[in-house]
Amino acid sequence: MIASKNPINREQLEDAFSLGEANMKLEGFDPATDEVYRSLKADVLAGKIDFDQAVDAAVLSVTAIRRDSAA
């Protein structure tokens, strides 16, 4: 698994994702419908990337989407 600033185990990651997903659903967004989210979540849970890398990738994805839609 990739070293992280704050190492946590898979169960903690799954709990954190579940809580985050529940909060997003309350706001009207279902992360299960977002391909980038699902891919990043799978990569984090598989240990391919750490949480911080997933956040960075998500921000880049959203930035690219917004840039492309503004053009």
N, C-alpha and C positions, 0 to 999 in steps of 0.2 A: 504494500500500500504506500502511496505517496505520503511523505512527511508533511504534516500540517502544523501550523502555529499552535493550534489547540486540538491535539489528537482526541478523537472520540470514536466509539465503536459503532458498528453497523446498526445495532438496535437504537442507539441514541440518534443516529442519522435518520432512520426510518421514522422515529417519533417526531423529530424536528420537521421532516417533510410533511408528515400527516397534519401537524399543527398549522404549518404554513399553508397547506392546501385548504384546510378548513377555513382559515382566515380569508384566503383569496375567494373562496366560494361565497362567503358572507358579503364580499364586495362585488359579487356578480361576475367573477372570472373563474372559469373552470380550467385549471392547469392541465387536466387530462386531455384537453383539446389542443394544447400547444405542443407542437413537435419539438421545438427547441428545448422547452422545459423538460419534456419526457426524456430526451436524449441526454441532457445534462444531469438529470437526476440519476439515470441509469449509470452514467459514467462515474458519478460520485459514489454511488452504492457499490460499484464494482471495484473501486479503488484506483480507477484510471486517472482521475483528477481529484483535487481536493475542493472543499467548499468554496474557498476564495477564488480558485481558478474558474469554478462554475459561475460565480457571481460576475467575474470579469467578462466571461464569454457571453452571459446573458445581457449585460450592459452593451457590449459591442453589437450584439444581434439587434437589440431594440434601437440603438443609434443608427445602424445601417437601414433598418426598416423605415425609420422616420425620415432619414436623409433621402431614401429612394422615393418615398411618397410625396416629399416636398418638391421633387424635381419635375 
